[in-house]
Amino acid sequence: MEHRQNVRHQVDFTVALRCRGRNLPDCRARNISLDGMLVETQEDLPKNALVEIEFNLLVEDSQERRRVLATVIHHQNGTGFMFIEELRLYPFRSLAGLIESV
C-alpha cells in the first residue's frame, strides 16, 4: 500500500541528474509531486544515493532552470526520487506552475 502525502501528476519533460560526480543528462520525468518524482534513467542509481535533479519550470510565464536535491527511493517503472525535506517547500510555487501547465 502506498502512503503518499501529495498527488502525483503525469508529466513528460527532460531532467538532468548528477550523482556521485557523474552527469546523467536527458533523462525523462514521468510523474511529479511536491514530494518527489519518477524518472526514466538509462541505469539504476544506488538506492539512498543523494542526487541533484535539474529541470525547467514555468514561473510567471517564463522558464526557470531549477535544481533540487533528492534521494533514490526505488527502481519500479523508473527511478523514484524523494526531495530532501528542507527543499520540499522551496519549489512549491514553481512545481504548482509546472503541474498546472501539463
Buried (B, 14 or more C-beta within 10 A) or exposed (E): EEEEEEEBBEBEBEBBBBBEEEEBEEBBBBBBBBBBBBBBBEEEBEEEBBBEBBBBBBBEEEEEEBEBBBBBBEEEEBBBBBBBEEEBEBBEEBBBBBBEEE
